[in-house]
Amino acid sequence: MPDSIKTTRISLIVAAGLEFATAALLLFIFFAGASLIGWGTERAGLLGSALLGAAGIVLAAGFAAFGVIDLIVVSGIAKGRPWARFAGIVLAVIYLAAVPIGTILGVIALMGLLGRDARDWFGPLRPVPRSTQIPPPTYP
């Protein structure tokens, strides 16, 4: 495996780790807030606390899902799957918006996935050939 592909895999693994850590931190913050407000108190029934709790769980689930997607793409990159190259490029472009750490990880991933080593590792990007219909043989 070329070094640029290894570096790309490492950057996506680091991104996945950061996403899992962010999900855990969000769950901690929102559950700590819920426990400070109180589970069974009058304040717990307020609409704002219910929305914040739901938002925290949804955000944490979203970050965890991106982490799982990262790990699936990293596995595909290790095996040289062409779909993993495309998915890695999409993830890297998304990470460019996450300034500053995501931008650095996205640039590293793009450099690895768009370079010459990637073409050698994944093979050339070419359309899938269509199978031609062969007419059945005719017998006299």
BADRENRO-273426 format. One line per field, with one value per residue: residue in three letters; x, y negated, z of N, C-alpha, C in turn; residue number from 1. Coordinates in nm, 4 decimals, always signed. Layout:
<atoms>
aa: [ALA | ...]
n_x: [X | ...]
n_y: [Y | ...]
n_z: [Z | ...]
ca_x: [X | ...]
ca_y: [Y | ...]
ca_z: [Z | ...]
c_x: [X | ...]
c_y: [Y | ...]
c_z: [Z | ...]
i: [NUM | ...]
</atoms>
This chain:
<atoms>
aa: [MET | PRO | ASP | SER | ILE | LYS | THR | THR | ARG | ILE | SER | LEU | ILE | VAL | ALA | ALA | GLY | LEU | GLU | PHE | ALA | THR | ALA | ALA | LEU | LEU | LEU | PHE | ILE | PHE | PHE | ALA | GLY | ALA | SER | LEU | ILE | GLY | TRP | GLY | THR | GLU | ARG | ALA | GLY | LEU | LEU | GLY | SER | ALA | LEU | LEU | GLY | ALA | ALA | GLY | ILE | VAL | LEU | ALA | ALA | GLY | PHE | ALA | ALA | PHE | GLY | VAL | ILE | ASP | LEU | ILE | VAL | VAL | SER | GLY | ILE | ALA | LYS | GLY | ARG | PRO | TRP | ALA | ARG | PHE | ALA | GLY | ILE | VAL | LEU | ALA | VAL | ILE | TYR | LEU | ALA | ALA | VAL | PRO | ILE | GLY | THR | ILE | LEU | GLY | VAL | ILE | ALA | LEU | MET | GLY | LEU | LEU | GLY | ARG | ASP | ALA | ARG | ASP | TRP | PHE | GLY | PRO | LEU | ARG | PRO | VAL | PRO | ARG | SER | THR | GLN | ILE | PRO | PRO | PRO | THR | TYR | PRO]
n_x: [+0.0845 | +0.0636 | +0.2339 | +0.0895 | -0.1737 | -0.1857 | -0.1528 | -0.3865 | -0.5765 | -0.5112 | -0.5756 | -0.8537 | -0.9249 | -0.8494 | -1.0327 | -1.2699 | -1.2333 | -1.2374 | -1.4997 | -1.6439 | -1.5600 | -1.6697 | -1.9411 | -1.9682 | -1.9025 | -2.1116 | -2.3329 | -2.2641 | -2.2706 | -2.5403 | -2.6811 | -2.5763 | -2.6723 | -2.9454 | -2.9615 | -2.8867 | -3.0948 | -3.2941 | -3.4670 | -3.7299 | -3.8500 | -4.0393 | -3.9287 | -3.8226 | -4.0204 | -4.0441 | -4.0656 | -3.8326 | -3.6200 | -3.6836 | -3.6556 | -3.3840 | -3.2665 | -3.3477 | -3.2291 | -2.9585 | -2.9253 | -2.9854 | -2.7831 | -2.5551 | -2.5992 | -2.5788 | -2.3072 | -2.1851 | -2.2747 | -2.1444 | -1.8849 | -1.8917 | -1.9395 | -1.7006 | -1.5184 | -1.6046 | -1.5487 | -1.2712 | -1.2021 | -1.2765 | -1.0969 | -0.8568 | -0.8793 | -0.8751 | -1.1046 | -1.3008 | -1.5360 | -1.4851 | -1.2905 | -1.4321 | -1.6248 | -1.4541 | -1.3477 | -1.5777 | -1.6335 | -1.3993 | -1.4269 | -1.6504 | -1.5370 | -1.3716 | -1.5078 | -1.5057 | -1.3466 | -1.0625 | -0.9369 | -1.0755 | -1.0446 | -0.7706 | -0.7490 | -0.9206 | -0.7872 | -0.5520 | -0.6604 | -0.7769 | -0.5481 | -0.4259 | -0.6208 | -0.6595 | -0.4230 | -0.1434 | -0.0693 | -0.3120 | -0.4525 | -0.3074 | -0.3492 | -0.6303 | -0.7018 | -0.7792 | -1.0282 | -1.3085 | -1.5929 | -1.8426 | -1.8414 | -2.0957 | -2.2781 | -2.2994 | -2.5680 | -2.5813 | -2.6949 | -2.9002 | -2.7840 | -2.8787 | -3.0288 | -3.0226]
n_y: [+0.1178 | -0.2179 | -0.5024 | -0.7447 | -0.6609 | -0.5237 | -0.7422 | -0.8824 | -0.6989 | -0.7071 | -0.9733 | -0.9688 | -0.7843 | -0.9243 | -1.1334 | -0.9874 | -0.9042 | -1.1542 | -1.2241 | -1.0262 | -1.0949 | -1.3514 | -1.2873 | -1.1441 | -1.3474 | -1.5315 | -1.3777 | -1.3524 | -1.6245 | -1.6978 | -1.5065 | -1.5628 | -1.8217 | -1.7644 | -1.6187 | -1.8134 | -1.9949 | -1.8354 | -1.5349 | -1.4658 | -1.7029 | -2.0114 | -2.1854 | -2.0173 | -1.9495 | -2.1529 | -2.2926 | -2.3781 | -2.2382 | -1.9807 | -1.9941 | -2.0568 | -1.8267 | -1.6314 | -1.7357 | -1.7132 | -1.4346 | -1.3653 | -1.5052 | -1.3771 | -1.1161 | -1.1624 | -1.2429 | -1.0058 | -0.8316 | -0.9372 | -0.8737 | -0.5923 | -0.5584 | -0.6649 | -0.4674 | -0.2457 | -0.3333 | -0.3588 | -0.0918 | +0.0011 | -0.1453 | -0.0321 | +0.2139 | +0.1456 | +0.0752 | -0.0720 | -0.2224 | -0.3138 | -0.5018 | -0.7093 | -0.7628 | -0.8401 | -1.0753 | -1.2336 | -1.2490 | -1.3797 | -1.6288 | -1.7223 | -1.7470 | -1.9635 | -2.1923 | -2.1967 | -2.3822 | -2.4251 | -2.1744 | -1.9743 | -2.0748 | -2.0436 | -1.7618 | -1.6928 | -1.8020 | -1.6499 | -1.3959 | -1.4335 | -1.4877 | -1.2383 | -1.0741 | -1.1743 | -1.1638 | -1.0284 | -0.7827 | -0.6904 | -0.6369 | -0.4195 | -0.2414 | -0.2097 | -0.1629 | -0.2662 | -0.5201 | -0.4213 | -0.3697 | -0.1225 | +0.1604 | +0.2444 | +0.5409 | +0.7198 | +0.8371 | +1.1608 | +1.3292 | +1.6214 | +1.9403 | +2.0633 | +2.3523 | +2.5736]
n_z: [+0.0000 | -0.0902 | +0.0559 | +0.0593 | +0.0533 | +0.2936 | +0.4655 | +0.4072 | +0.5011 | +0.7746 | +0.8338 | +0.7972 | +0.9922 | +1.2212 | +1.1975 | +1.2343 | +1.4992 | +1.6287 | +1.5728 | +1.7147 | +1.9713 | +1.9897 | +1.9781 | +2.2182 | +2.4004 | +2.3535 | +2.4369 | +2.7076 | +2.7915 | +2.7436 | +2.8968 | +3.1458 | +3.1766 | +3.1822 | +3.4187 | +3.6008 | +3.5759 | +3.6631 | +3.6771 | +3.7560 | +3.8245 | +3.8222 | +3.6383 | +3.4485 | +3.2735 | +3.0922 | +2.7651 | +2.6363 | +2.7622 | +2.6885 | +2.4107 | +2.3918 | +2.4993 | +2.3143 | +2.0846 | +2.1496 | +2.1608 | +1.8962 | +1.7583 | +1.8672 | +1.7752 | +1.5014 | +1.4730 | +1.5601 | +1.3610 | +1.1343 | +1.2131 | +1.2022 | +0.9296 | +0.8308 | +0.9223 | +0.7754 | +0.5158 | +0.5369 | +0.5654 | +0.3114 | +0.1552 | +0.2338 | +0.1126 | -0.1501 | -0.2922 | -0.5462 | -0.4912 | -0.2382 | -0.2751 | -0.4041 | -0.2035 | +0.0030 | -0.1040 | -0.1084 | +0.1685 | +0.2520 | +0.1263 | +0.2620 | +0.5154 | +0.4804 | +0.5514 | +0.8251 | +1.0109 | +1.2222 | +1.2265 | +1.0789 | +0.8221 | +0.7770 | +0.7964 | +0.5858 | +0.3618 | +0.3644 | +0.3192 | +0.0654 | -0.0894 | -0.0844 | -0.2033 | -0.4566 | -0.5911 | -0.7854 | -0.6796 | -0.5855 | -0.8194 | -0.9092 | -0.6968 | -0.6701 | -0.9284 | -1.2664 | -1.3080 | -1.4549 | -1.6641 | -1.5908 | -1.7876 | -2.0175 | -2.0585 | -2.3570 | -2.5506 | -2.6577 | -2.9303 | -2.9215 | -3.0355 | -3.3523 | -3.4730 | -3.7484]
ca_x: [+0.0000 | +0.1438 | +0.2342 | -0.0166 | -0.2983 | -0.1775 | -0.1768 | -0.5291 | -0.6467 | -0.4880 | -0.6526 | -0.9950 | -0.9382 | -0.8468 | -1.1625 | -1.3692 | -1.2119 | -1.2873 | -1.6464 | -1.6915 | -1.5359 | -1.7686 | -2.0698 | -1.9656 | -1.9057 | -2.2478 | -2.4182 | -2.2299 | -2.3184 | -2.6864 | -2.7294 | -2.5402 | -2.7697 | -3.0745 | -2.9558 | -2.8831 | -3.2313 | -3.3717 | -3.5510 | -3.8696 | -3.8939 | -4.1293 | -3.8501 | -3.7926 | -4.1299 | -4.0440 | -4.0438 | -3.6932 | -3.5323 | -3.7138 | -3.5947 | -3.2385 | -3.2299 | -3.3645 | -3.1272 | -2.8304 | -2.9225 | -2.9797 | -2.6477 | -2.4618 | -2.6203 | -2.5245 | -2.1614 | -2.1484 | -2.2993 | -2.0328 | -1.7694 | -1.9069 | -1.9197 | -1.5562 | -1.4507 | -1.6408 | -1.4723 | -1.1304 | -1.1902 | -1.2793 | -0.9712 | -0.7515 | -0.8970 | -0.8635 | -1.2361 | -1.3235 | -1.6408 | -1.4270 | -1.2211 | -1.5343 | -1.6818 | -1.3511 | -1.3404 | -1.6969 | -1.6120 | -1.2930 | -1.4833 | -1.7352 | -1.4502 | -1.3066 | -1.5842 | -1.4846 | -1.2227 | -0.9390 | -0.8895 | -1.1371 | -0.9839 | -0.6400 | -0.7723 | -0.9794 | -0.6830 | -0.4645 | -0.7333 | -0.7901 | -0.4177 | -0.4012 | -0.7206 | -0.6575 | -0.2871 | -0.1048 | -0.0726 | -0.4514 | -0.4881 | -0.2451 | -0.4061 | -0.7717 | -0.7221 | -0.8320 | -1.1720 | -1.3663 | -1.7318 | -1.8642 | -1.8812 | -2.2252 | -2.2672 | -2.3729 | -2.6542 | -2.5402 | -2.8148 | -2.8867 | -2.7512 | -2.9903 | -2.9963 | -3.1015]
ca_y: [+0.0000 | -0.3397 | -0.5855 | -0.8458 | -0.5929 | -0.5020 | -0.8713 | -0.9090 | -0.6127 | -0.7587 | -1.0968 | -0.9333 | -0.7195 | -1.0332 | -1.2016 | -0.9015 | -0.9139 | -1.2840 | -1.2213 | -0.9480 | -1.1749 | -1.4590 | -1.2268 | -1.1157 | -1.4755 | -1.5852 | -1.3008 | -1.3904 | -1.7603 | -1.7034 | -1.4296 | -1.6386 | -1.9305 | -1.7085 | -1.5821 | -1.9370 | -2.0493 | -1.7425 | -1.4492 | -1.4635 | -1.8323 | -2.0908 | -2.2446 | -1.9153 | -1.9434 | -2.2674 | -2.2584 | -2.4034 | -2.1299 | -1.8629 | -2.0140 | -2.0472 | -1.6865 | -1.5614 | -1.7860 | -1.6542 | -1.2936 | -1.3608 | -1.5462 | -1.2707 | -1.0046 | -1.2035 | -1.2337 | -0.8641 | -0.7725 | -0.9764 | -0.7950 | -0.4568 | -0.5690 | -0.6796 | -0.3393 | -0.1603 | -0.3831 | -0.3227 | +0.0506 | +0.0132 | -0.1994 | +0.0674 | +0.3233 | +0.0928 | +0.0695 | -0.2002 | -0.2998 | -0.3757 | -0.6231 | -0.8114 | -0.7980 | -0.9131 | -1.2111 | -1.3053 | -1.2789 | -1.4788 | -1.7590 | -1.7640 | -1.7853 | -2.0924 | -2.2981 | -2.1888 | -2.4563 | -2.4062 | -2.0353 | -1.9050 | -2.1231 | -1.9777 | -1.6199 | -1.6854 | -1.8273 | -1.5327 | -1.2865 | -1.4638 | -1.4711 | -1.0960 | -1.0086 | -1.2290 | -1.1565 | -0.9201 | -0.6559 | -0.6453 | -0.5756 | -0.2878 | -0.1568 | -0.1814 | -0.1376 | -0.3853 | -0.5430 | -0.3924 | -0.3242 | +0.0215 | +0.2020 | +0.3118 | +0.6698 | +0.7211 | +0.9533 | +1.2540 | +1.4028 | +1.7654 | +2.0078 | +2.1234 | +2.4851 | +2.6019]
ca_z: [+0.0000 | -0.0970 | +0.1762 | +0.0557 | +0.0880 | +0.4383 | +0.5297 | +0.3911 | +0.5966 | +0.9096 | +0.8525 | +0.8132 | +1.1228 | +1.3197 | +1.1864 | +1.2985 | +1.6436 | +1.6731 | +1.5671 | +1.8287 | +2.0921 | +1.9900 | +2.0138 | +2.3619 | +2.4712 | +2.3440 | +2.5269 | +2.8453 | +2.8194 | +2.7495 | +3.0110 | +3.2662 | +3.1856 | +3.2240 | +3.5601 | +3.6789 | +3.5766 | +3.7448 | +3.5943 | +3.7956 | +3.8760 | +3.7392 | +3.5290 | +3.3471 | +3.1782 | +3.0028 | +2.6250 | +2.6007 | +2.8078 | +2.6075 | +2.2788 | +2.4039 | +2.5184 | +2.1862 | +1.9917 | +2.1875 | +2.1209 | +1.7496 | +1.7184 | +1.9035 | +1.6826 | +1.3719 | +1.4771 | +1.5678 | +1.2289 | +1.0484 | +1.2545 | +1.1480 | +0.7839 | +0.8120 | +0.9398 | +0.6610 | +0.4007 | +0.5607 | +0.5338 | +0.1655 | +0.1013 | +0.2585 | +0.0174 | -0.2857 | -0.3562 | -0.6132 | -0.4245 | -0.1195 | -0.3201 | -0.4256 | -0.0733 | +0.0765 | -0.1597 | -0.0605 | +0.3100 | +0.2643 | +0.0886 | +0.3748 | +0.6267 | +0.4542 | +0.6176 | +0.9695 | +1.0370 | +1.1477 | +1.2243 | +0.9671 | +0.6985 | +0.7635 | +0.7668 | +0.4528 | +0.2616 | +0.3625 | +0.2540 | -0.0779 | -0.1536 | -0.1024 | -0.2887 | -0.5919 | -0.6445 | -0.8763 | -0.6069 | -0.5768 | -0.9479 | -0.9127 | -0.5924 | -0.6973 | -1.0701 | -1.3341 | -1.2995 | -1.5855 | -1.6504 | -1.5882 | -1.9226 | -2.0281 | -2.1266 | -2.4831 | -2.5659 | -2.7631 | -2.9713 | -2.9051 | -3.1622 | -3.4265 | -3.5255 | -3.8700]
c_x: [+0.0893 | +0.1293 | +0.1226 | -0.1521 | -0.3001 | -0.2078 | -0.3242 | -0.6102 | -0.6310 | -0.5700 | -0.8015 | -1.0208 | -0.9379 | -0.9795 | -1.2717 | -1.3557 | -1.2625 | -1.4401 | -1.7049 | -1.6730 | -1.6369 | -1.9057 | -2.0764 | -1.9731 | -2.0450 | -2.3429 | -2.3911 | -2.2877 | -2.4701 | -2.7430 | -2.6920 | -2.6364 | -2.9053 | -3.0731 | -2.9481 | -3.0207 | -3.3182 | -3.4685 | -3.6989 | -3.9220 | -3.9852 | -4.0556 | -3.8225 | -3.9013 | -4.1341 | -4.0096 | -3.8975 | -3.6014 | -3.5590 | -3.6500 | -3.4436 | -3.1935 | -3.2395 | -3.2589 | -2.9906 | -2.8176 | -2.9119 | -2.8403 | -2.5453 | -2.4761 | -2.5648 | -2.3729 | -2.1158 | -2.1689 | -2.1885 | -1.9058 | -1.7735 | -1.8851 | -1.7709 | -1.4850 | -1.4832 | -1.5610 | -1.3243 | -1.1073 | -1.1901 | -1.1529 | -0.8594 | -0.7588 | -0.8892 | -0.9946 | -1.2588 | -1.4329 | -1.5854 | -1.3491 | -1.3208 | -1.5927 | -1.5812 | -1.3365 | -1.4589 | -1.6802 | -1.5062 | -1.3430 | -1.5745 | -1.6489 | -1.3811 | -1.3781 | -1.5614 | -1.3495 | -1.1853 | -0.8993 | -0.9456 | -1.0793 | -0.8499 | -0.6580 | -0.8309 | -0.8774 | -0.5892 | -0.5323 | -0.7472 | -0.6577 | -0.3888 | -0.4949 | -0.7209 | -0.5210 | -0.2650 | -0.1089 | -0.2143 | -0.4951 | -0.4285 | -0.3121 | -0.5498 | -0.7974 | -0.7797 | -0.9824 | -1.2303 | -1.5103 | -1.7402 | -1.9108 | -2.0160 | -2.2057 | -2.3526 | -2.4542 | -2.6047 | -2.6622 | -2.7943 | -2.8558 | -2.8770 | -2.9445 | -3.0824 | -3.2029]
c_y: [-0.1244 | -0.4248 | -0.6895 | -0.7851 | -0.5628 | -0.6308 | -0.9098 | -0.8260 | -0.6646 | -0.8847 | -1.0670 | -0.8611 | -0.8248 | -1.1091 | -1.1191 | -0.9068 | -1.0458 | -1.2891 | -1.1401 | -1.0254 | -1.2887 | -1.4049 | -1.1982 | -1.2446 | -1.5376 | -1.5099 | -1.3374 | -1.5272 | -1.7617 | -1.6204 | -1.4975 | -1.7552 | -1.8807 | -1.6704 | -1.7063 | -2.0026 | -1.9633 | -1.6648 | -1.4633 | -1.5967 | -1.9017 | -2.1498 | -2.1452 | -1.9075 | -2.0596 | -2.2247 | -2.2751 | -2.2912 | -2.0024 | -1.8747 | -2.0022 | -1.9028 | -1.6084 | -1.6059 | -1.7255 | -1.5100 | -1.2806 | -1.4002 | -1.4374 | -1.1518 | -1.0374 | -1.1941 | -1.0883 | -0.7953 | -0.8106 | -0.8998 | -0.6531 | -0.4579 | -0.5838 | -0.5452 | -0.2412 | -0.2017 | -0.3476 | -0.1756 | +0.0731 | -0.0383 | -0.0979 | +0.1825 | +0.2769 | +0.0883 | -0.0671 | -0.2850 | -0.3730 | -0.5017 | -0.7367 | -0.8574 | -0.8765 | -1.0561 | -1.2937 | -1.3431 | -1.3871 | -1.6182 | -1.8111 | -1.8138 | -1.9189 | -2.2069 | -2.3013 | -2.2499 | -2.4420 | -2.2595 | -1.9593 | -1.9475 | -2.0549 | -1.8309 | -1.6019 | -1.7059 | -1.7075 | -1.4168 | -1.3108 | -1.4459 | -1.3234 | -1.0310 | -1.0590 | -1.2188 | -1.0371 | -0.7847 | -0.6009 | -0.5800 | -0.4358 | -0.1913 | -0.1138 | -0.1424 | -0.2620 | -0.3965 | -0.5230 | -0.3471 | -0.1722 | +0.0651 | +0.2737 | +0.4435 | +0.6644 | +0.8496 | +1.0369 | +1.3333 | +1.5531 | +1.8312 | +2.0672 | +2.2561 | +2.5145 | +2.7108]
c_z: [+0.0000 | +0.0294 | +0.1754 | +0.0896 | +0.2377 | +0.5135 | +0.5200 | +0.4896 | +0.7383 | +0.9337 | +0.8700 | +0.9447 | +1.2334 | +1.3169 | +1.2536 | +1.4502 | +1.6999 | +1.6709 | +1.6815 | +1.9591 | +2.1021 | +2.0289 | +2.1641 | +2.4436 | +2.4678 | +2.4354 | +2.6719 | +2.8801 | +2.8347 | +2.8642 | +3.1424 | +3.2850 | +3.2322 | +3.3711 | +3.6489 | +3.6853 | +3.6668 | +3.6591 | +3.6297 | +3.8460 | +3.7768 | +3.6196 | +3.4175 | +3.2409 | +3.0811 | +2.8612 | +2.5861 | +2.6434 | +2.7285 | +2.4693 | +2.2856 | +2.4215 | +2.3890 | +2.0855 | +2.0229 | +2.1447 | +1.9689 | +1.7001 | +1.7493 | +1.8093 | +1.5443 | +1.3676 | +1.4832 | +1.4327 | +1.1312 | +1.0850 | +1.1997 | +0.9972 | +0.7527 | +0.8212 | +0.8272 | +0.5375 | +0.4160 | +0.5289 | +0.3827 | +0.0998 | +0.1186 | +0.1592 | -0.1274 | -0.3615 | -0.4208 | -0.5471 | -0.3027 | -0.1566 | -0.3380 | -0.2915 | +0.0112 | +0.0272 | -0.1109 | +0.0868 | +0.3288 | +0.2280 | +0.1999 | +0.4898 | +0.6046 | +0.5255 | +0.7678 | +1.0062 | +1.1831 | +1.1318 | +1.1043 | +0.8346 | +0.6737 | +0.7263 | +0.6270 | +0.3428 | +0.2508 | +0.2895 | +0.1040 | -0.1517 | -0.1794 | -0.2024 | -0.4327 | -0.6590 | -0.7349 | -0.8069 | -0.5967 | -0.7070 | -0.9591 | -0.8150 | -0.6255 | -0.8424 | -1.1350 | -1.3143 | -1.4393 | -1.5648 | -1.6521 | -1.7267 | -1.9185 | -2.1020 | -2.2532 | -2.4903 | -2.6834 | -2.8039 | -2.9553 | -3.0396 | -3.2250 | -3.4843 | -3.6464 | -3.8508]
i: [1 | 2 | 3 | 4 | 5 | 6 | 7 | 8 | 9 | 10 | 11 | 12 | 13 | 14 | 15 | 16 | 17 | 18 | 19 | 20 | 21 | 22 | 23 | 24 | 25 | 26 | 27 | 28 | 29 | 30 | 31 | 32 | 33 | 34 | 35 | 36 | 37 | 38 | 39 | 40 | 41 | 42 | 43 | 44 | 45 | 46 | 47 | 48 | 49 | 50 | 51 | 52 | 53 | 54 | 55 | 56 | 57 | 58 | 59 | 60 | 61 | 62 | 63 | 64 | 65 | 66 | 67 | 68 | 69 | 70 | 71 | 72 | 73 | 74 | 75 | 76 | 77 | 78 | 79 | 80 | 81 | 82 | 83 | 84 | 85 | 86 | 87 | 88 | 89 | 90 | 91 | 92 | 93 | 94 | 95 | 96 | 97 | 98 | 99 | 100 | 101 | 102 | 103 | 104 | 105 | 106 | 107 | 108 | 109 | 110 | 111 | 112 | 113 | 114 | 115 | 116 | 117 | 118 | 119 | 120 | 121 | 122 | 123 | 124 | 125 | 126 | 127 | 128 | 129 | 130 | 131 | 132 | 133 | 134 | 135 | 136 | 137 | 138 | 139 | 140]
</atoms>
